[in-house]
């Protein structure tokens, strides 16, 4: 037990299985882990107290619920990788004196640190830093938390550490925080809320991947920095497994497959982050749009189209311009023939346009709900270092819908939107879906529009709908939009990676800003509630994730080329063409390969092109009026008549298997 135990006062500690145990006041997470078992104590990285992560060594002063954080959890990954970023910074400081450090958080797959240094880091430097990190880990240096006043911390970073970046954070971001925490690890100290590993020795394996440019605090007008990415593990075995997954991810990279399968292109002549769909990729996108449009039509949605730009006053009214100005392209200034000046903005969101459509005529309570829908292209000025093919672009199309309903209809409409989103994910083969209820941060009300009362009601409605639909969810405080809470759907792909795709959002704020009304059965005007809903989210992002999830092996209904007819010899070319024409007439996207190549080569190349079906024809097949059918990655499926083959493929296409 720790030296500071106060045995005269006992605390009730509730463990994850519901067991309640008594411990002396001042016990630590490590004390509790040891009481459960040595193996757990050896694996313990930090502790979760009443839902908040804390250092393993922190004394506990009150009754609480408690769980031990190990590397096997998401919280464990964050603690481990955040600590690894500090260890990396320490290694950089030893190898490259004079380096200064910006932000160094844990991220989804590892960590990074933004570093200001006159030295330009290269691949050889990364290997040297890895070696130094393992050396620091071998020293078994304790990572120690110290709390001090903000003023004392400013003095520390001005005179002891001499780090202007930390001083700026303390004087700006944390100006209203009286007490802050520092973490010391040998000669390295960082400003950080923690928690962290108890010692550097927990780090057993590390790999630094790449270096990119960044700007201090994400501001392109500020200092340029170098961002080093890496990942670390408590064992070499885990690192090896991770590298194997990375190799598989490299094979599935949508940018690589997009080029190989001729789905889309990215050209600097067109502009960074502005993807262009090639014919095969356009087919996939078109099929997805048709699929959702058909389903929306059955559910009572009304299609609209809106322009790609709008008057800047529209976005000021909605709040998108002040809230999202950092991620928007500069306004376009226009002077008409009379010299009158107007400013336009590339459309950052579709919703303001839809609100004006709603308000263009008087609405009755009998008209609601009104469900407007659009595949609308929007534009965001993402930093060049953040661009990533389709999944992070500057121009992208949202499957945007806005539902205008009465308050008494709201929960039903949220449930319907959830049901549609779940239907889309099931159809596309995303079976592992997490749901986050993204709520506002009541401690930072300035980030949001509307009153606290409005937010309380909106969040109550979102939770009621999620509970009615029986979905498992977790709460994300501070993840809401500025106008309302969200239900965010986070899918896991075939490699277990998480992607936030679909979303359903409740909005009491925009109806006020746009003075949206309907006439109730009492003859008076009332405010509708707006639901923002997008199952795909961004079409580009969704398709990019789908490419990687399927490794380019699309289901038959989505495949750009669904079948290829492969004649064995020239004397059956006419028969092969007839088979192809019959398939085209049945609505099956089919190609015909008339090259003078051996059938084995044609089959291999069709496999590499990931074409779902190969229809092989020779003299025997022609004599029988039949075909020999092969399935991608499965092989021979037997001989079928042309009609049976067509019916089989059509049935698979129609049920979207």
Secondary structure, 3 states (H helix, E strand, C coil): CCCCCEEEEEEEEECCCCCEEEEEECCCHHHHHHHHCHHHHHHCCEEEECCEEEECCCCCCCCEEEEEECCCCHHHHHHHHHHHHHHHHHHHHHHCCCCEECCCCEECCEEEEEEECCCCCCHHHHHHHHHHHHHHHHCCCEEEEEEEEHHHHHHHHHHCCCCHHHHHHHHCCCCCCCEEEEEEECCEEEECCCCCCCEHHHCCEEEEEEEEEEEHHHCCCCCEEEEEEEEEECCHHHHHHHHHHHHHHHHHCHHHHHHHCCCEECCCCCCCCCCEECHHHHHHHHHHHHHHHHHHHHCCCEECCCCCEEEHHHHHHHCHHHHHHHHCCCCEEEECCCCCEEEEEECCCCHHHHHHHHCCCCCECCCCCEEEEEEEEEECCCCHHHCECCCECCEEEEEEEEEEECHHHHHHHHHHHHHHHHHHHHHCCCCCEEEEEEECCHHHHHHCCCCHHHHHHHHHHHHHHHHHCCCCCEEEECCCECCECEEEEEEECCCCCEEEEEEEEEECCHHHHCCCCEECCCCCEECCEEEEEECCCEHHHHHHHHHHHHCCCCCCCCCCCCEEEEECCHHHHHHHHHHHHHHHHCCCCEEEECCCCCHHHHHHHHHHCCCCEEEEECHHHHHHCEEEEEECCCEEEEEEEHHHHHHHHHHHHHCCC
